[in-house]
Amino acid sequence: MKIFMIAAHLINYRSKTDMSVNLTFATQELTPEQMASVHYALNKVGFLAFSPDPFTSQELEELDNLKVEFDDTEKSPSQRLRAVLYRLWEQKNEGYDLFTDYYKAKMEMIINHFKNKLL
């Protein structure tokens, strides 16, 4: 994927319980090419570089040379499942006000699914 740059205004941030942060940016009207780049990047992991001033040539060169691979190998499978369930709860909590209640219910559902497959 190619790098794209868009002038943006950082308008909000929100700390999350898993120590991550949601950042919200606003842009001016985008060209169709910029919109295509944004759409292609949706739900992908990447780098975010932000500066209130234009990037220098050296900074742009450093950005071009970034080669870090993102993966989930630092987390155990159970930690990854919990993180995915948390994101799902954020998007659709299914009536559960607390994540712990949602997590227990979903884990019970997963356990029963595999328990039913036992001979």
PDB file as gemmi writes it, atoms N, CA and C in Angstrom:
CRYST1    1.000    1.000    1.000  90.00  90.00  90.00 P 1                      
ATOM      1  N   MET A   1       0.835  -1.176   0.000  1.00  0.00           N  
ATOM      2  CA  MET A   1       0.000   0.000   0.000  1.00  0.00           C  
ATOM      3  C   MET A   1       0.874   1.232   0.000  1.00  0.00           C  
ATOM      4  N   LYS A   2       0.487   2.198  -0.753  1.00  0.00           N  
ATOM      5  CA  LYS A   2       1.268   3.429  -0.805  1.00  0.00           C  
ATOM      6  C   LYS A   2       0.927   4.338   0.368  1.00  0.00           C  
ATOM      7  N   ILE A   3       1.866   5.190   0.702  1.00  0.00           N  
ATOM      8  CA  ILE A   3       1.654   6.180   1.759  1.00  0.00           C  
ATOM      9  C   ILE A   3       0.808   7.301   1.180  1.00  0.00           C  
ATOM     10  N   PHE A   4      -0.134   7.786   1.966  1.00  0.00           N  
ATOM     11  CA  PHE A   4      -0.875   8.962   1.543  1.00  0.00           C  
ATOM     12  C   PHE A   4      -0.856   9.987   2.664  1.00  0.00           C  
ATOM     13  N   MET A   5      -0.877  11.254   2.289  1.00  0.00           N  
ATOM     14  CA  MET A   5      -0.876  12.328   3.276  1.00  0.00           C  
ATOM     15  C   MET A   5      -2.089  13.198   3.040  1.00  0.00           C  
ATOM     16  N   ILE A   6      -2.746  13.524   4.139  1.00  0.00           N  
ATOM     17  CA  ILE A   6      -3.938  14.360   4.099  1.00  0.00           C  
ATOM     18  C   ILE A   6      -3.813  15.382   5.222  1.00  0.00           C  
ATOM     19  N   ALA A   7      -4.066  16.641   4.913  1.00  0.00           N  
ATOM     20  CA  ALA A   7      -4.097  17.650   5.970  1.00  0.00           C  
ATOM     21  C   ALA A   7      -5.290  17.348   6.864  1.00  0.00           C  
ATOM     22  N   ALA A   8      -5.062  17.319   8.166  1.00  0.00           N  
ATOM     23  CA  ALA A   8      -6.134  16.954   9.094  1.00  0.00           C  
ATOM     24  C   ALA A   8      -6.028  17.754  10.373  1.00  0.00           C  
ATOM     25  N   HIS A   9      -7.144  17.828  11.054  1.00  0.00           N  
ATOM     26  CA  HIS A   9      -7.262  18.546  12.328  1.00  0.00           C  
ATOM     27  C   HIS A   9      -7.582  17.504  13.390  1.00  0.00           C  
ATOM     28  N   LEU A  10      -6.722  17.363  14.393  1.00  0.00           N  
ATOM     29  CA  LEU A  10      -6.983  16.451  15.505  1.00  0.00           C  
ATOM     30  C   LEU A  10      -8.051  17.099  16.373  1.00  0.00           C  
ATOM     31  N   ILE A  11      -9.244  16.491  16.411  1.00  0.00           N  
ATOM     32  CA  ILE A  11     -10.342  17.139  17.119  1.00  0.00           C  
ATOM     33  C   ILE A  11     -10.709  16.460  18.439  1.00  0.00           C  
ATOM     34  N   ASN A  12     -10.258  15.222  18.646  1.00  0.00           N  
ATOM     35  CA  ASN A  12     -10.642  14.551  19.887  1.00  0.00           C  
ATOM     36  C   ASN A  12      -9.744  13.337  20.116  1.00  0.00           C  
ATOM     37  N   TYR A  13      -9.608  12.963  21.368  1.00  0.00           N  
ATOM     38  CA  TYR A  13      -8.977  11.699  21.718  1.00  0.00           C  
ATOM     39  C   TYR A  13      -9.711  11.128  22.909  1.00  0.00           C  
ATOM     40  N   ARG A  14      -9.651   9.817  23.032  1.00  0.00           N  
ATOM     41  CA  ARG A  14     -10.323   9.148  24.146  1.00  0.00           C  
ATOM     42  C   ARG A  14      -9.459   7.991  24.599  1.00  0.00           C  
ATOM     43  N   SER A  15      -9.103   7.999  25.881  1.00  0.00           N  
ATOM     44  CA  SER A  15      -8.349   6.896  26.469  1.00  0.00           C  
ATOM     45  C   SER A  15      -9.292   5.722  26.659  1.00  0.00           C  
ATOM     46  N   LYS A  16      -8.777   4.510  26.460  1.00  0.00           N  
ATOM     47  CA  LYS A  16      -9.590   3.318  26.591  1.00  0.00           C  
ATOM     48  C   LYS A  16      -9.045   2.464  27.736  1.00  0.00           C  
ATOM     49  N   THR A  17      -9.874   1.535  28.201  1.00  0.00           N  
ATOM     50  CA  THR A  17      -9.487   0.718  29.352  1.00  0.00           C  
ATOM     51  C   THR A  17      -8.299  -0.185  29.061  1.00  0.00           C  
ATOM     52  N   ASP A  18      -8.070  -0.544  27.789  1.00  0.00           N  
ATOM     53  CA  ASP A  18      -6.939  -1.413  27.461  1.00  0.00           C  
ATOM     54  C   ASP A  18      -5.660  -0.611  27.204  1.00  0.00           C  
ATOM     55  N   MET A  19      -5.667   0.668  27.601  1.00  0.00           N  
ATOM     56  CA  MET A  19      -4.534   1.586  27.492  1.00  0.00           C  
ATOM     57  C   MET A  19      -4.300   2.086  26.065  1.00  0.00           C  
ATOM     58  N   SER A  20      -5.163   1.724  25.123  1.00  0.00           N  
ATOM     59  CA  SER A  20      -5.054   2.288  23.784  1.00  0.00           C  
ATOM     60  C   SER A  20      -5.796   3.628  23.764  1.00  0.00           C  
ATOM     61  N   VAL A  21      -5.722   4.325  22.652  1.00  0.00           N  
ATOM     62  CA  VAL A  21      -6.348   5.639  22.524  1.00  0.00           C  
ATOM     63  C   VAL A  21      -7.068   5.710  21.189  1.00  0.00           C  
ATOM     64  N   ASN A  22      -8.300   6.209  21.205  1.00  0.00           N  
ATOM     65  CA  ASN A  22      -9.013   6.512  19.966  1.00  0.00           C  
ATOM     66  C   ASN A  22      -8.696   7.956  19.600  1.00  0.00           C  
ATOM     67  N   LEU A  23      -8.260   8.188  18.376  1.00  0.00           N  
ATOM     68  CA  LEU A  23      -7.992   9.533  17.889  1.00  0.00           C  
ATOM     69  C   LEU A  23      -9.026   9.858  16.817  1.00  0.00           C  
ATOM     70  N   THR A  24      -9.537  11.080  16.837  1.00  0.00           N  
ATOM     71  CA  THR A  24     -10.503  11.509  15.830  1.00  0.00           C  
ATOM     72  C   THR A  24      -9.928  12.706  15.090  1.00  0.00           C  
ATOM     73  N   PHE A  25      -9.875  12.585  13.773  1.00  0.00           N  
ATOM     74  CA  PHE A  25      -9.383  13.654  12.920  1.00  0.00           C  
ATOM     75  C   PHE A  25     -10.502  14.116  11.990  1.00  0.00           C  
ATOM     76  N   ALA A  26     -10.448  15.368  11.590  1.00  0.00           N  
ATOM     77  CA  ALA A  26     -11.357  15.905  10.578  1.00  0.00           C  
ATOM     78  C   ALA A  26     -10.501  16.451   9.440  1.00  0.00           C  
ATOM     79  N   THR A  27     -10.980  16.291   8.217  1.00  0.00           N  
ATOM     80  CA  THR A  27     -10.260  16.789   7.047  1.00  0.00           C  
ATOM     81  C   THR A  27     -11.156  17.748   6.281  1.00  0.00           C  
ATOM     82  N   GLN A  28     -10.546  18.442   5.363  1.00  0.00           N  
ATOM     83  CA  GLN A  28     -11.348  19.189   4.408  1.00  0.00           C  
ATOM     84  C   GLN A  28     -11.818  18.189   3.354  1.00  0.00           C  
ATOM     85  N   GLU A  29     -12.522  18.661   2.371  1.00  0.00           N  
ATOM     86  CA  GLU A  29     -13.024  17.767   1.326  1.00  0.00           C  
ATOM     87  C   GLU A  29     -11.855  17.043   0.668  1.00  0.00           C  
ATOM     88  N   LEU A  30     -12.022  15.731   0.460  1.00  0.00           N  
ATOM     89  CA  LEU A  30     -10.955  14.911  -0.121  1.00  0.00           C  
ATOM     90  C   LEU A  30     -11.219  14.671  -1.602  1.00  0.00           C  
ATOM     91  N   THR A  31     -10.129  14.478  -2.331  1.00  0.00           N  
ATOM     92  CA  THR A  31     -10.257  14.118  -3.741  1.00  0.00           C  
ATOM     93  C   THR A  31     -10.695  12.649  -3.825  1.00  0.00           C  
ATOM     94  N   PRO A  32     -11.196  12.212  -4.967  1.00  0.00           N  
ATOM     95  CA  PRO A  32     -11.553  10.794  -5.098  1.00  0.00           C  
ATOM     96  C   PRO A  32     -10.364   9.864  -4.844  1.00  0.00           C  
ATOM     97  N   GLU A  33      -9.159  10.273  -5.236  1.00  0.00           N  
ATOM     98  CA  GLU A  33      -7.974   9.452  -5.010  1.00  0.00           C  
ATOM     99  C   GLU A  33      -7.669   9.335  -3.514  1.00  0.00           C  
ATOM    100  N   GLN A  34      -7.793  10.445  -2.798  1.00  0.00           N  
ATOM    101  CA  GLN A  34      -7.562  10.420  -1.355  1.00  0.00           C  
ATOM    102  C   GLN A  34      -8.609   9.552  -0.659  1.00  0.00           C  
ATOM    103  N   MET A  35      -9.864   9.674  -1.084  1.00  0.00           N  
ATOM    104  CA  MET A  35     -10.928   8.849  -0.502  1.00  0.00           C  
ATOM    105  C   MET A  35     -10.658   7.372  -0.767  1.00  0.00           C  
ATOM    106  N   ALA A  36     -10.172   7.043  -1.952  1.00  0.00           N  
ATOM    107  CA  ALA A  36      -9.843   5.652  -2.263  1.00  0.00           C  
ATOM    108  C   ALA A  36      -8.739   5.143  -1.340  1.00  0.00           C  
ATOM    109  N   SER A  37      -7.741   5.983  -1.081  1.00  0.00           N  
ATOM    110  CA  SER A  37      -6.657   5.591  -0.177  1.00  0.00           C  
ATOM    111  C   SER A  37      -7.174   5.386   1.237  1.00  0.00           C  
ATOM    112  N   VAL A  38      -8.037   6.282   1.701  1.00  0.00           N  
ATOM    113  CA  VAL A  38      -8.614   6.156   3.041  1.00  0.00           C  
ATOM    114  C   VAL A  38      -9.442   4.875   3.128  1.00  0.00           C  
ATOM    115  N   HIS A  39     -10.257   4.639   2.109  1.00  0.00           N  
ATOM    116  CA  HIS A  39     -11.106   3.441   2.102  1.00  0.00           C  
ATOM    117  C   HIS A  39     -10.258   2.168   2.112  1.00  0.00           C  
ATOM    118  N   TYR A  40      -9.188   2.156   1.334  1.00  0.00           N  
ATOM    119  CA  TYR A  40      -8.313   0.988   1.280  1.00  0.00           C  
ATOM    120  C   TYR A  40      -7.646   0.730   2.635  1.00  0.00           C  
ATOM    121  N   ALA A  41      -7.345   1.802   3.374  1.00  0.00           N  
ATOM    122  CA  ALA A  41      -6.650   1.671   4.660  1.00  0.00           C  
ATOM    123  C   ALA A  41      -7.581   1.283   5.806  1.00  0.00           C  
ATOM    124  N   LEU A  42      -8.881   1.325   5.586  1.00  0.00           N  
ATOM    125  CA  LEU A  42      -9.840   1.040   6.645  1.00  0.00           C  
ATOM    126  C   LEU A  42      -9.600  -0.340   7.240  1.00  0.00           C  
ATOM    127  N   ASN A  43      -9.549  -0.417   8.557  1.00  0.00           N  
ATOM    128  CA  ASN A  43      -9.342  -1.647   9.330  1.00  0.00           C  
ATOM    129  C   ASN A  43      -7.975  -2.290   9.112  1.00  0.00           C  
ATOM    130  N   LYS A  44      -7.032  -1.535   8.615  1.00  0.00           N  
ATOM    131  CA  LYS A  44      -5.666  -2.032   8.471  1.00  0.00           C  
ATOM    132  C   LYS A  44      -4.802  -1.385   9.556  1.00  0.00           C  
ATOM    133  N   VAL A  45      -3.741  -2.061   9.922  1.00  0.00           N  
ATOM    134  CA  VAL A  45      -2.794  -1.529  10.896  1.00  0.00           C  
ATOM    135  C   VAL A  45      -1.707  -0.802  10.127  1.00  0.00           C  
ATOM    136  N   GLY A  46      -1.315   0.343  10.621  1.00  0.00           N  
ATOM    137  CA  GLY A  46      -0.278   1.105   9.941  1.00  0.00           C  
ATOM    138  C   GLY A  46       0.329   2.120  10.880  1.00  0.00           C  
ATOM    139  N   PHE A  47       1.010   3.079  10.328  1.00  0.00           N  
ATOM    140  CA  PHE A  47       1.648   4.138  11.082  1.00  0.00           C  
ATOM    141  C   PHE A  47       0.827   5.409  10.939  1.00  0.00           C  
ATOM    142  N   LEU A  48       0.862   6.234  11.959  1.00  0.00           N  
ATOM    143  CA  LEU A  48       0.240   7.548  11.909  1.00  0.00           C  
ATOM    144  C   LEU A  48       1.304   8.561  12.266  1.00  0.00           C  
ATOM    145  N   ALA A  49       1.533   9.498  11.370  1.00  0.00           N  
ATOM    146  CA  ALA A  49       2.478  10.577  11.640  1.00  0.00           C  
ATOM    147  C   ALA A  49       1.686  11.875  11.604  1.00  0.00           C  
ATOM    148  N   PHE A  50       1.836  12.677  12.630  1.00  0.00           N  
ATOM    149  CA  PHE A  50       1.098  13.929  12.693  1.00  0.00           C  
ATOM    150  C   PHE A  50       2.039  15.042  13.102  1.00  0.00           C  
ATOM    151  N   SER A  51       1.942  16.163  12.432  1.00  0.00           N  
ATOM    152  CA  SER A  51       2.745  17.330  12.784  1.00  0.00           C  
ATOM    153  C   SER A  51       1.930  18.575  12.451  1.00  0.00           C  
ATOM    154  N   PRO A  52       1.910  19.548  13.338  1.00  0.00           N  
ATOM    155  CA  PRO A  52       1.204  20.781  13.010  1.00  0.00           C  
ATOM    156  C   PRO A  52       1.916  21.582  11.920  1.00  0.00           C  
ATOM    157  N   ASP A  53       3.164  21.230  11.647  1.00  0.00           N  
ATOM    158  CA  ASP A  53       3.936  21.887  10.587  1.00  0.00           C  
ATOM    159  C   ASP A  53       4.207  20.878   9.478  1.00  0.00           C  
ATOM    160  N   PRO A  54       4.457  21.349   8.244  1.00  0.00           N  
ATOM    161  CA  PRO A  54       4.791  20.404   7.163  1.00  0.00           C  
ATOM    162  C   PRO A  54       6.026  19.577   7.532  1.00  0.00           C  
ATOM    163  N   PHE A  55       6.046  18.328   7.068  1.00  0.00           N  
ATOM    164  CA  PHE A  55       7.184  17.460   7.340  1.00  0.00           C  
ATOM    165  C   PHE A  55       8.413  17.943   6.583  1.00  0.00           C  
ATOM    166  N   THR A  56       9.574  17.810   7.209  1.00  0.00           N  
ATOM    167  CA  THR A  56      10.829  18.148   6.536  1.00  0.00           C  
ATOM    168  C   THR A  56      11.203  16.987   5.613  1.00  0.00           C  
ATOM    169  N   SER A  57      12.137  17.210   4.741  1.00  0.00           N  
ATOM    170  CA  SER A  57      12.603  16.147   3.842  1.00  0.00           C  
ATOM    171  C   SER A  57      13.152  14.972   4.625  1.00  0.00           C  
ATOM    172  N   GLN A  58      13.882  15.253   5.693  1.00  0.00           N  
ATOM    173  CA  GLN A  58      14.446  14.186   6.522  1.00  0.00           C  
ATOM    174  C   GLN A  58      13.330  13.369   7.191  1.00  0.00           C  
ATOM    175  N   GLU A  59      12.311  14.050   7.692  1.00  0.00           N  
ATOM    176  CA  GLU A  59      11.195  13.341   8.324  1.00  0.00           C  
ATOM    177  C   GLU A  59      10.455  12.464   7.308  1.00  0.00           C  
ATOM    178  N   LEU A  60      10.255  12.982   6.111  1.00  0.00           N  
ATOM    179  CA  LEU A  60       9.592  12.196   5.068  1.00  0.00           C  
ATOM    180  C   LEU A  60      10.412  10.967   4.696  1.00  0.00           C  
ATOM    181  N   GLU A  61      11.727  11.129   4.657  1.00  0.00           N  
ATOM    182  CA  GLU A  61      12.612   9.998   4.361  1.00  0.00           C  
ATOM    183  C   GLU A  61      12.506   8.943   5.455  1.00  0.00           C  
ATOM    184  N   GLU A  62      12.476   9.385   6.709  1.00  0.00           N  
ATOM    185  CA  GLU A  62      12.325   8.446   7.830  1.00  0.00           C  
ATOM    186  C   GLU A  62      11.004   7.697   7.739  1.00  0.00           C  
ATOM    187  N   LEU A  63       9.943   8.391   7.368  1.00  0.00           N  
ATOM    188  CA  LEU A  63       8.640   7.733   7.225  1.00  0.00           C  
ATOM    189  C   LEU A  63       8.679   6.686   6.113  1.00  0.00           C  
ATOM    190  N   ASP A  64       9.337   7.015   5.012  1.00  0.00           N  
ATOM    191  CA  ASP A  64       9.446   6.069   3.898  1.00  0.00           C  
ATOM    192  C   ASP A  64      10.222   4.817   4.283  1.00  0.00           C  
ATOM    193  N   ASN A  65      11.145   4.934   5.240  1.00  0.00           N  
ATOM    194  CA  ASN A  65      11.993   3.812   5.618  1.00  0.00           C  
ATOM    195  C   ASN A  65      11.414   2.933   6.721  1.00  0.00           C  
ATOM    196  N   LEU A  66      10.249   3.263   7.232  1.00  0.00           N  
ATOM    197  CA  LEU A  66       9.632   2.442   8.285  1.00  0.00           C  
ATOM    198  C   LEU A  66       9.297   1.061   7.736  1.00  0.00           C  
ATOM    199  N   LYS A  67       9.734   0.021   8.427  1.00  0.00           N  
ATOM    200  CA  LYS A  67       9.527  -1.337   7.949  1.00  0.00           C  
ATOM    201  C   LYS A  67       9.029  -2.276   9.046  1.00  0.00           C  
ATOM    202  N   VAL A  68       8.455  -1.751  10.100  1.00  0.00           N  
ATOM    203  CA  VAL A  68       8.019  -2.585  11.218  1.00  0.00           C  
ATOM    204  C   VAL A  68       6.845  -3.455  10.788  1.00  0.00           C  
ATOM    205  N   GLU A  69       6.893  -4.715  11.183  1.00  0.00           N  
ATOM    206  CA  GLU A  69       5.790  -5.639  10.928  1.00  0.00           C  
ATOM    207  C   GLU A  69       4.877  -5.646  12.146  1.00  0.00           C  
ATOM    208  N   PHE A  70       3.588  -5.473  11.926  1.00  0.00           N  
ATOM    209  CA  PHE A  70       2.622  -5.531  13.013  1.00  0.00           C  
ATOM    210  C   PHE A  70       2.004  -6.913  13.044  1.00  0.00           C  
ATOM    211  N   ASP A  71       1.942  -7.500  14.226  1.00  0.00           N  
ATOM    212  CA  ASP A  71       1.234  -8.768  14.387  1.00  0.00           C  
ATOM    213  C   ASP A  71       0.778  -8.890  15.824  1.00  0.00           C  
ATOM    214  N   ASP A  72       0.097  -9.959  16.111  1.00  0.00           N  
ATOM    215  CA  ASP A  72      -0.456 -10.165  17.442  1.00  0.00           C  
ATOM    216  C   ASP A  72       0.355 -11.188  18.240  1.00  0.00           C  
ATOM    217  N   THR A  73       1.615 -11.417  17.887  1.00  0.00           N  
ATOM    218  CA  THR A  73       2.374 -12.470  18.544  1.00  0.00           C  
ATOM    219  C   THR A  73       2.726 -12.123  19.988  1.00  0.00           C  
ATOM    220  N   GLU A  74       2.618 -10.859  20.379  1.00  0.00           N  
ATOM    221  CA  GLU A  74       2.937 -10.486  21.748  1.00  0.00           C  
ATOM    222  C   GLU A  74       1.836 -10.882  22.715  1.00  0.00           C  
ATOM    223  N   LYS A  75       0.639 -11.093  22.217  1.00  0.00           N  
ATOM    224  CA  LYS A  75      -0.486 -11.460  23.072  1.00  0.00           C  
ATOM    225  C   LYS A  75      -0.759 -12.948  22.967  1.00  0.00           C  
ATOM    226  N   SER A  76      -1.211 -13.518  24.063  1.00  0.00           N  
ATOM    227  CA  SER A  76      -1.615 -14.927  24.036  1.00  0.00           C  
ATOM    228  C   SER A  76      -2.946 -15.034  23.295  1.00  0.00           C  
ATOM    229  N   PRO A  77      -3.302 -16.224  22.815  1.00  0.00           N  
ATOM    230  CA  PRO A  77      -4.592 -16.376  22.149  1.00  0.00           C  
ATOM    231  C   PRO A  77      -5.773 -15.941  23.020  1.00  0.00           C  
ATOM    232  N   SER A  78      -5.714 -16.201  24.320  1.00  0.00           N  
ATOM    233  CA  SER A  78      -6.821 -15.786  25.188  1.00  0.00           C  
ATOM    234  C   SER A  78      -6.880 -14.266  25.324  1.00  0.00           C  
ATOM    235  N   GLN A  79      -5.729 -13.599  25.353  1.00  0.00           N  
ATOM    236  CA  GLN A  79      -5.713 -12.137  25.406  1.00  0.00           C  
ATOM    237  C   GLN A  79      -6.264 -11.543  24.111  1.00  0.00           C  
ATOM    238  N   ARG A  80      -5.916 -12.171  22.986  1.00  0.00           N  
ATOM    239  CA  ARG A  80      -6.427 -11.706  21.701  1.00  0.00           C  
ATOM    240  C   ARG A  80      -7.946 -11.865  21.639  1.00  0.00           C  
ATOM    241  N   LEU A  81      -8.458 -13.019  22.115  1.00  0.00           N  
ATOM    242  CA  LEU A  81      -9.902 -13.242  22.112  1.00  0.00           C  
ATOM    243  C   LEU A  81     -10.598 -12.220  22.996  1.00  0.00           C  
ATOM    244  N   ARG A  82     -10.063 -11.956  24.161  1.00  0.00           N  
ATOM    245  CA  ARG A  82     -10.660 -10.964  25.057  1.00  0.00           C  
ATOM    246  C   ARG A  82     -10.684  -9.585  24.396  1.00  0.00           C  
ATOM    247  N   ALA A  83      -9.603  -9.204  23.730  1.00  0.00           N  
ATOM    248  CA  ALA A  83      -9.537  -7.905  23.055  1.00  0.00           C  
ATOM    249  C   ALA A  83     -10.573  -7.815  21.934  1.00  0.00           C  
ATOM    250  N   VAL A  84     -10.737  -8.888  21.186  1.00  0.00           N  
ATOM    251  CA  VAL A  84     -11.730  -8.912  20.111  1.00  0.00           C  
ATOM    252  C   VAL A  84     -13.135  -8.811  20.687  1.00  0.00           C  
ATOM    253  N   LEU A  85     -13.405  -9.534  21.759  1.00  0.00           N  
ATOM    254  CA  LEU A  85     -14.725  -9.459  22.390  1.00  0.00           C  
ATOM    255  C   LEU A  85     -14.982  -8.055  22.939  1.00  0.00           C  
ATOM    256  N   TYR A  86     -13.949  -7.412  23.463  1.00  0.00           N  
ATOM    257  CA  TYR A  86     -14.115  -6.049  23.958  1.00  0.00           C  
ATOM    258  C   TYR A  86     -14.511  -5.106  22.828  1.00  0.00           C  
ATOM    259  N   ARG A  87     -13.830  -5.224  21.694  1.00  0.00           N  
ATOM    260  CA  ARG A  87     -14.161  -4.371  20.546  1.00  0.00           C  
ATOM    261  C   ARG A  87     -15.585  -4.632  20.080  1.00  0.00           C  
ATOM    262  N   LEU A  88     -15.988  -5.891  20.064  1.00  0.00           N  
ATOM    263  CA  LEU A  88     -17.344  -6.251  19.677  1.00  0.00           C  
ATOM    264  C   LEU A  88     -18.350  -5.639  20.643  1.00  0.00           C  
ATOM    265  N   TRP A  89     -18.076  -5.709  21.934  1.00  0.00           N  
ATOM    266  CA  TRP A  89     -18.950  -5.120  22.952  1.00  0.00           C  
ATOM    267  C   TRP A  89     -19.067  -3.604  22.758  1.00  0.00           C  
ATOM    268  N   GLU A  90     -17.949  -2.950  22.405  1.00  0.00           N  
ATOM    269  CA  GLU A  90     -17.985  -1.501  22.149  1.00  0.00           C  
ATOM    270  C   GLU A  90     -18.926  -1.167  20.999  1.00  0.00           C  
ATOM    271  N   GLN A  91     -18.918  -2.013  19.965  1.00  0.00           N  
ATOM    272  CA  GLN A  91     -19.733  -1.749  18.787  1.00  0.00           C  
ATOM    273  C   GLN A  91     -21.189  -2.141  18.985  1.00  0.00           C  
ATOM    274  N   LYS A  92     -21.419  -3.229  19.719  1.00  0.00           N  
ATOM    275  CA  LYS A  92     -22.780  -3.714  19.927  1.00  0.00           C  
ATOM    276  C   LYS A  92     -22.807  -4.458  21.256  1.00  0.00           C  
ATOM    277  N   ASN A  93     -23.232  -3.763  22.313  1.00  0.00           N  
ATOM    278  CA  ASN A  93     -23.115  -4.344  23.651  1.00  0.00           C  
ATOM    279  C   ASN A  93     -24.216  -5.343  23.990  1.00  0.00           C  
ATOM    280  N   GLU A  94     -25.194  -5.506  23.128  1.00  0.00           N  
ATOM    281  CA  GLU A  94     -26.268  -6.489  23.297  1.00  0.00           C  
ATOM    282  C   GLU A  94     -26.958  -6.366  24.660  1.00  0.00           C  
ATOM    283  N   GLY A  95     -27.051  -5.146  25.181  1.00  0.00           N  
ATOM    284  CA  GLY A  95     -27.755  -4.919  26.441  1.00  0.00           C  
ATOM    285  C   GLY A  95     -26.899  -5.045  27.687  1.00  0.00           C  
ATOM    286  N   TYR A  96     -25.643  -5.391  27.543  1.00  0.00           N  
ATOM    287  CA  TYR A  96     -24.741  -5.514  28.697  1.00  0.00           C  
ATOM    288  C   TYR A  96     -24.089  -4.162  28.975  1.00  0.00           C  
ATOM    289  N   ASP A  97     -24.327  -3.622  30.168  1.00  0.00           N  
ATOM    290  CA  ASP A  97     -23.724  -2.344  30.539  1.00  0.00           C  
ATOM    291  C   ASP A  97     -22.255  -2.493  30.901  1.00  0.00           C  
ATOM    292  N   LEU A  98     -21.885  -3.640  31.443  1.00  0.00           N  
ATOM    293  CA  LEU A  98     -20.506  -3.891  31.848  1.00  0.00           C  
ATOM    294  C   LEU A  98     -19.866  -4.918  30.920  1.00  0.00           C  
ATOM    295  N   PHE A  99     -18.628  -4.651  30.535  1.00  0.00           N  
ATOM    296  CA  PHE A  99     -17.921  -5.594  29.670  1.00  0.00           C  
ATOM    297  C   PHE A  99     -17.726  -6.943  30.357  1.00  0.00           C  
ATOM    298  N   THR A 100     -17.490  -6.940  31.661  1.00  0.00           N  
ATOM    299  CA  THR A 100     -17.255  -8.212  32.360  1.00  0.00           C  
ATOM    300  C   THR A 100     -18.454  -9.150  32.229  1.00  0.00           C  
ATOM    301  N   ASP A 101     -19.665  -8.601  32.290  1.00  0.00           N  
ATOM    302  CA  ASP A 101     -20.863  -9.431  32.117  1.00  0.00           C  
ATOM    303  C   ASP A 101     -20.959  -9.958  30.689  1.00  0.00           C  
ATOM    304  N   TYR A 102     -20.681  -9.090  29.725  1.00  0.00           N  
ATOM    305  CA  TYR A 102     -20.700  -9.475  28.316  1.00  0.00           C  
ATOM    306  C   TYR A 102     -19.666 -10.567  28.057  1.00  0.00           C  
ATOM    307  N   TYR A 103     -18.458 -10.370  28.612  1.00  0.00           N  
ATOM    308  CA  TYR A 103     -17.364 -11.316  28.422  1.00  0.00           C  
ATOM    309  C   TYR A 103     -17.731 -12.696  28.966  1.00  0.00           C  
ATOM    310  N   LYS A 104     -18.285 -12.732  30.180  1.00  0.00           N  
ATOM    311  CA  LYS A 104     -18.676 -14.016  30.781  1.00  0.00           C  
ATOM    312  C   LYS A 104     -19.733 -14.719  29.937  1.00  0.00           C  
ATOM    313  N   ALA A 105     -20.710 -13.967  29.451  1.00  0.00           N  
ATOM    314  CA  ALA A 105     -21.778 -14.562  28.646  1.00  0.00           C  
ATOM    315  C   ALA A 105     -21.227 -15.116  27.333  1.00  0.00           C  
ATOM    316  N   LYS A 106     -20.382 -14.362  26.668  1.00  0.00           N  
ATOM    317  CA  LYS A 106     -19.809 -14.812  25.389  1.00  0.00           C  
ATOM    318  C   LYS A 106     -18.873 -16.004  25.597  1.00  0.00           C  
ATOM    319  N   MET A 107     -18.081 -15.972  26.662  1.00  0.00           N  
ATOM    320  CA  MET A 107     -17.184 -17.096  26.930  1.00  0.00           C  
ATOM    321  C   MET A 107     -17.992 -18.359  27.237  1.00  0.00           C  
ATOM    322  N   GLU A 108     -19.073 -18.222  27.969  1.00  0.00           N  
ATOM    323  CA  GLU A 108     -19.933 -19.370  28.259  1.00  0.00           C  
ATOM    324  C   GLU A 108     -20.514 -19.941  26.956  1.00  0.00           C  
ATOM    325  N   MET A 109     -20.891 -19.047  26.053  1.00  0.00           N  
ATOM    326  CA  MET A 109     -21.415 -19.476  24.753  1.00  0.00           C  
ATOM    327  C   MET A 109     -20.346 -20.240  23.960  1.00  0.00           C  
ATOM    328  N   ILE A 110     -19.121 -19.740  23.958  1.00  0.00           N  
ATOM    329  CA  ILE A 110     -18.022 -20.397  23.242  1.00  0.00           C  
ATOM    330  C   ILE A 110     -17.717 -21.752  23.880  1.00  0.00           C  
ATOM    331  N   ILE A 111     -17.667 -21.790  25.202  1.00  0.00           N  
ATOM    332  CA  ILE A 111     -17.393 -23.049  25.912  1.00  0.00           C  
ATOM    333  C   ILE A 111     -18.468 -24.085  25.592  1.00  0.00           C  
ATOM    334  N   ASN A 112     -19.728 -23.676  25.661  1.00  0.00           N  
ATOM    335  CA  ASN A 112     -20.826 -24.611  25.363  1.00  0.00           C  
ATOM    336  C   ASN A 112     -20.793 -25.090  23.921  1.00  0.00           C  
ATOM    337  N   HIS A 113     -20.408 -24.215  23.007  1.00  0.00           N  
ATOM    338  CA  HIS A 113     -20.302 -24.614  21.600  1.00  0.00           C  
ATOM    339  C   HIS A 113     -19.338 -25.792  21.440  1.00  0.00           C  
ATOM    340  N   PHE A 114     -18.171 -25.683  22.071  1.00  0.00           N  
ATOM    341  CA  PHE A 114     -17.172 -26.754  21.939  1.00  0.00           C  
ATOM    342  C   PHE A 114     -17.483 -27.938  22.831  1.00  0.00           C  
ATOM    343  N   LYS A 115     -18.121 -27.707  23.950  1.00  0.00           N  
ATOM    344  CA  LYS A 115     -18.529 -28.803  24.844  1.00  0.00           C  
ATOM    345  C   LYS A 115     -19.526 -29.720  24.127  1.00  0.00           C  
ATOM    346  N   ASN A 116     -20.410 -29.110  23.341  1.00  0.00           N  
ATOM    347  CA  ASN A 116     -21.406 -29.880  22.593  1.00  0.00           C  
ATOM    348  C   ASN A 116     -20.783 -30.753  21.503  1.00  0.00           C  
ATOM    349  N   LYS A 117     -19.566 -30.482  21.139  1.00  0.00           N  
ATOM    350  CA  LYS A 117     -18.886 -31.273  20.112  1.00  0.00           C  
ATOM    351  C   LYS A 117     -18.187 -32.491  20.699  1.00  0.00           C  
ATOM    352  N   LEU A 118     -18.105 -32.561  22.018  1.00  0.00           N  
ATOM    353  CA  LEU A 118     -17.463 -33.697  22.684  1.00  0.00           C  
ATOM    354  C   LEU A 118     -18.312 -34.955  22.507  1.00  0.00           C  
ATOM    355  N   LEU A 119     -17.653 -36.077  22.379  1.00  0.00           N  
ATOM    356  CA  LEU A 119     -18.369 -37.352  22.223  1.00  0.00           C  
ATOM    357  C   LEU A 119     -18.802 -37.918  23.536  1.00  0.00           C  
TER     358      LEU A 119                                                      
END                                                                             
